[in-house]
Each structure stands twice: as structure tokens, then as C-alpha cells.
Amino acid sequence: MGHRPPGANQIRFSRSRLTGFAVVGLLLALAITAAAVPWIVPDREEEARRIAALGIFVTSYLALAIGKIPGLLIDRAGVALVGACLMVATGAIPLEEAYRAVDLNTITLLLGMMIVVANLRLSGFFALATAWLAGRARRPLILLTFIVLASGVFSAFLVNDAICLVMAPLVLELTIGLGRKPLPYLLGVALASNIGSTATITGNPQNMLIGSFSGLPYAAFATALAPVALSGLLLTIVLVALLHRAEFRAAPLQPHLPRVRSNPVLVVRSLLATLAVIALFFAGQPPAKAAIVVGALLLLTRRVKSARIYAEIDWSLLLMFTGLFIIVAGAERVLLTPQVIDSVGQMHLSSPPVLSALTAMLSNLVSNVPAVLLLKPFIGALPDPDNGWLLVAMASTLAGNFTLLGSIANLIVAEKAARRGVVIGFWAHFRVGAPLTVLTLILGTVWLMGK
């Protein structure tokens, strides 16, 4: 028998693996060269570090944008960690400065909110809320309205990614039980969670970053952006209903109350803790302090093992943030020359439409958190940095609805739907998400220009 040539899948896998090895080899070569140059050619040390830092920075951001390195089983968190370590290894940033580059306020706030949401989910609160809404939705359009508003309001205070993890399975179960097509309602969850999270500092990870960088009070941030979020939620209902008219012309719904398992004591306890932490935010307490203190107190219970709470925490997201802080700090230290700052200044970032459009484009190219970190050095130099940060928060969040790949929240909903055999395709999302993104960006930019 003759030798059978490798199939197309094998060839693609080999090419992918070779690409991954080439990327890793290049990065290691840059790191080793940058580390060796001070001993070999002392007067070229800065140039070598600059080239190495640029290579690490660009490669890390490209890998973060596509979510992996071809041919390697590494995720975004791993990419950020490797990039951060290479920045330190090349001397782009000393280890002591790398420690200081990590914004512990953001990490602490995110951890505290994850603990609060974990307690709400494990208590059965979200399932109870969904069942309550289902019992009052008499028509498909009313059901969509309830789902969009619930997803948006919960996401405003409790981190949109976590809300999608909770809401997507509940909405799937509810719509299938009612005999409805799940797709438009799941789109409502994804789109509304992004838009609702625009409203506050605790709505999503990039807003947490902006809250820490800008020092804007929680109440001032919410006052500025909550109207944009509310208008966006109403637009979501209109667009989903218009583009899925057949679903919403249907007859009245038959009452369907899904079976709910909950622990009443834990529900009350978790809900009181959530209300307390939100009250502390608006009272002017530092968000990180309020969230972690309330989160820690929730661990003092005999009803839920701490290990179950820890299993709900997205540790890889915390790791990715830590690595990104160091990557960006290393790039700033070595690459952010006066010439670069002048060049960026000529882009007229002080113009709200320009800053909004640039933020939206960057957010779709490299994802919203890396986009915010990229823009950080330039926002403080604007004539009105507070309004600049609000524009970045608004645009980086709303841009996530443009495509299915635009935000982690979208991907979470799509993945949960796929497990039940419901496909949310790229076009199915794009035909609603793209016009919604454009409309909400225009609305948000005009609103902030008038403030």
C-alpha cells in the first residue's frame, strides 16, 4: 500500500502548530537578545529593550484579540501572564515596578463583586426572579421586555459577564418551556447585559478600570451614563422585536412557572448584602473597599461551603488583568516617547466623536479591556479628562454589541445556547447588534457632548 497523504485537517493543524512555535520562538529570541545586549553591546541596551518591548506588546495584543496563539493550548489569561513575564525578563520594566503596575483596586473590586454574585446565584435568587417574571409575562413582547430590563439592570450593578452566565440558562429553560424560539430572547440577554453595564463602575471590568484610573465618584458616573444605558435598553427591545417580527406576533403566552430550587435564608441574606454594597457605592465609599468587605462577610455562613463560592470566581480573568497591567506598564515605560505622545495628540482625541469612534474601533480590534489600557496614557492629558473617561467607558462597552465576538458576554450566551442545541450565528447577532451599536454610540456621544 502507498503512503496516504495527510488530510486537509492535518495540514491545517501542522501549519497552526508551526505558526505557534514561530511566534513563541520569536518572542524568546527577542527576550534573550534584549537580556544579552547590555553585556555584548552596552550602548545598544535601550534600543534592544525598545524592540523587544514592542514585539512583546504587539504579539500579546494580537493573541488577546484572537483569544489564543495558533497551535498552542493557551488562553487569554496565559497570554497575558507570559507577556508580563517577558516584559520583566527583557528589562522593559523592573520586577518592583511590575508589582506596583498592578491596580489592586480593580482586582479587589472585581473579586468582591464575583463573591456577591456567586452568593446570589447559589441561593437561587436569579431563578426566583426569572420565575416571577415568567408568571407575569402574558405576551412574547412583554416577556422580551422583562428579560431585557432584568438583564440590563442586574448587569449595571453586578458585572455583565457574571449575569450572562446566570441568565442565559434560565432564559433558555423558560423560553423552551413556553414553546418559544429562544434566539431573540437570548440576543436580548447578551445585548442588554452589555448596554446595562454601561451605567455604573461595577457594570463590567473595563468600567472598573476606568473608575480606578479616573477617580470619578460612583454616583457621578451613574448619573452621566445611566440615561444612555436606559435609552439603549429601550432600543434593544425595539430592534429585536422589529427584526424578529414573526416571533412577537404570536398568540398570548400560556402561564409557565419553571421549577425553582432556592434557599430562602440565603436569598434574603444575599439580597440584603447586595443592597448594602450598592448603597455603600452611592454613599461615596471606595467601591473596592465596599465590595470586598461585604463579599468577605458573606463567606461567614454555615449553609454554603466556601469552596463552592471559590468555584464561581473567574480566577483566569483576575490573572489576565494582572498580566495586562504589567504588559501595558512595560510598553509605556519603554515605548511612550514624547514623539509618540505628540503623534497621538494630533489625532484630536479631545473631540468626543473622534474619541468615541477610536475607542469603539479599538475595542472591536483588541477587546474592550486592552483598549482602555491602551488609551489610558492619553486620556489624562485631555482638557476634560473626566468627560474623556466617560466617553471611553461608554464607547468601549457599547462597541461590544457590534459582533458576536465583540464581548465576552456575547460569547458566554452563545456557548450556553449551543449546549442546548440553540445556535446563535455571527449574522443572527450582527443584524441586530451592528445597528444597535451605531445608534447607541451616536446617542451616547451626543449625550456626553451636551454635558
Sequence and secondary structure as in RCSB ss.txt:
>XXXX:A:sequence
MGHRPPGANQIRFSRSRLTGFAVVGLLLALAITAAAVPWIVPDREEEARRIAALGIFVTSYLALAIGKIPGLLID
RAGVALVGACLMVATGAIPLEEAYRAVDLNTITLLLGMMIVVANLRLSGFFALATAWLAGRARRPLILLTFIVLA
SGVFSAFLVNDAICLVMAPLVLELTIGLGRKPLPYLLGVALASNIGSTATITGNPQNMLIGSFSGLPYAAFATAL
APVALSGLLLTIVLVALLHRAEFRAAPLQPHLPRVRSNPVLVVRSLLATLAVIALFFAGQPPAKAAIVVGALLLL
TRRVKSARIYAEIDWSLLLMFTGLFIIVAGAERVLLTPQVIDSVGQMHLSSPPVLSALTAMLSNLVSNVPAVLLL
KPFIGALPDPDNGWLLVAMASTLAGNFTLLGSIANLIVAEKAARRGVVIGFWAHFRVGAPLTVLTLILGTVWLMG
K
>XXXX:A:secstr
       HHHHHHHHHHHHHHHHHHHHHHHHHHHHHHHHH GGGHHHHHHHHHHHHHHHHHHHHHHTS TTS   
HHHHHHHHHHHHHHTTSS HHHHHHHS HHHHHHHHHHHHHHHHHHHHTHHHHHHHHHHTT  SHHHHHHHHHHH
HHHHHHHH HHHHHHHHHHHHHHHHHHTT  HHHHHHHHHHHHHHHGGGSTTSSHHHHHHHHHH   HHHHHHHH
HHHHHHHHHHHHHHHHHHTHHHHTS             HHHHHHHHHHHHHHHHHHHTT  HHHHHHHHHHHHT 
 SSS HHHHHHHS HHHHHHHHHHHHHHHHHHHHH  HHHHHHHHTT TTSHHHHHHHHHHHHHHH HHHHHHHH
HHHHTTSSSHHHHHHHHHHHHHHGGGSSTTS HHHHHHHHHHHHTT    HHHHHHHHHHHHHHHHHHHHHHHHT
 
